[in-house]
Amino acid sequence: MTVIGLPHQPWSRASVMSLRVTVGFVPLVPFVIDALPQVTVTSAFAWSTAMTGIAFFAVGVGKGIVVAQSWLRSGLETLLVGGAAATLAYAVGTGLGGFA
């Protein structure tokens, strides 16, 4: 099977999927740690925000390396777009919070 002209590479696809799940879990880490007994994370939301920003930047750097572009520009671009999307999602969630 080919996808967009690329040969079927199950290990490559599995690696990408694992990376997606791992990066997607990053914002939850402070809250998971805070839920452990006898562990308190001060300002879990701030830690989550910072870790998410670092993850966005790291994904952008990886993208820049893969497509042979400036890693710094690609990292900042992904951080900006991802940060804007996260801010919008937070604003919508806050706005809809009164309906729950």
Residue pairs with C-beta under 8 A, 6 or more apart in sequence:
1 8
2 8
23 55
23 58
23 59
26 51
26 52
26 54
26 55
27 48
27 51
27 52
27 55
28 48
29 47
29 48
29 51
30 41
30 44
30 45
30 47
30 48
30 51
31 41
31 44
31 48
33 39
33 41
33 44
34 40
34 41
34 44
41 47
52 82
52 86
53 79
53 83
56 78
56 79
56 82
56 83
57 75
57 76
57 78
57 79
58 75
59 78
59 82
60 71
60 74
60 75
60 76
60 77
60 78
60 79
61 71
61 72
61 74
61 75
63 69
63 74
63 78
64 70
64 71
64 72
64 73
64 74
64 75
65 71
67 74
